[in-house]
Amino acid sequence: MFESFNVKMSFDENGLNCCKKKKNKNSITEVYQLPAFSSRKDADFDTNSVVHLIVHLTSIITSSLNITLYPVKNASFAVHSLDLSLVDAIKKKDFHFFKEIIEDILKKQPSNSEYVNPINYVNSFSGDTYLDIVSRNGLTEFTVYLLHKGAEINRVNAIHNRGPIHFATESGHVATLTVLLEHPMINPNLEARQETALHIAVGKDDLTCAGLLLEKGASASIPNSKGLTALRLAAMKGQRNMVELILEKNQQYLDIDTSEDDYEETTREVMRRNLPDLSLPPKYFKVNVYEFEYYLIKKDETDFLIRMELFETEALHSVVEELLKMTVQYNRHKAMIGILEKFKGRRFNVKAAEMATLLGRPTILQKLLPEIEPEMANNLILIVCRQLGTPGKVRNMSDLLECLKLIFEQKKINVRYMDDLGNTPLYYASQANCHEVVALLLGQGSYLGDVFKVSYVYPNILTNCR
């Protein structure tokens, strides 16, 4: 039988007090106090502080009542906290214990798309997710696992003003940054307070991290809060090696001939002044990828295609690849077909196909698959099967199944293809208790993989194995 409680909050000279009483009883069962928050009228309160305070109080109360609150997706903020056992496992770098706890938590999670994936729980005071912590500490094995389990790779920690790629870059964790940049959903130009990871790499003069970011499509033409692009920042500081690296590895058109809002000099002029003997690139037609994204957001595919006509057919591979990926992200069929027709014969469909698979968009995937290499198609099978076991994917299950069937129609696919954890698609499908996918995979000759615990599989699934 459930017990009812009244909760009363009040301010006094000591701070904020919270009293919890059983209904119809006079005795106060518990009292909590947070002296860190002043009760003075002129106290400088900000919205985030109040929200975090409420979250913390709610966590205290629900914890004392032994109640589990599952965060709901459409809530303005989710009342939850990080599992202390998981945080401790991260501190001790005990990956096997960390993985064991995660598997147990996911088994108990309601299989309902309304609930937030517990992998993405947020610490109410630091704003950290598990992915934030492991990225900041360079724990690559943890990072790989969390991404496989559906960790949000492009979330910005509003308290630290950092995303996972910012944390990894700032700490110089090359291996972890490499893993993050390999993820199909990564945004290499993720901005936190108008600062990209490339800005951070330039600020630290980290050529290795900057090179990795540039190779994965990071733009050196995005201005920060001071109106400085990464290239201009490097040129102003006289970082010859960094400037040369950007000019060499940049995969997008560099706009160095337009003066930024707060500066009279163009970036070209800054480079000529600070690095006079540097060989500068010729002037290019300005291609603003984010202008194209604006058309996609506004569903203006007609103007998108008109602007596309200005593109040379020899346009940089990474620029076309990024635009195609955007059309998939915003589900714009007409724009996607326009790109495929204009650049027919050039293979840049992989990232777009991965995104279509992750988002469960079979109609789009069908258009992209003909140009995909067999080995890449194998990876798409793994992506589908991982998604099946990710909380929140129940509603688009039929779309994921349709994607899988389309991939199976491709030639020379290998359903025994293993990821870097040694797991096959059947391993993930069996964990998700998805009978139809298990049957499809078994029919294609799949097996469980090299590293596998039968205890993770639902018993009724094992009856299909011979």
Summary of the structure (lengths in Angstrom):
residues: 466
radius of gyration: 25.5
end to end distance: 46.3
largest distance: 83.4
contacts: 1383
relative contact order: 0.05
helix: 49%
strand: 7%
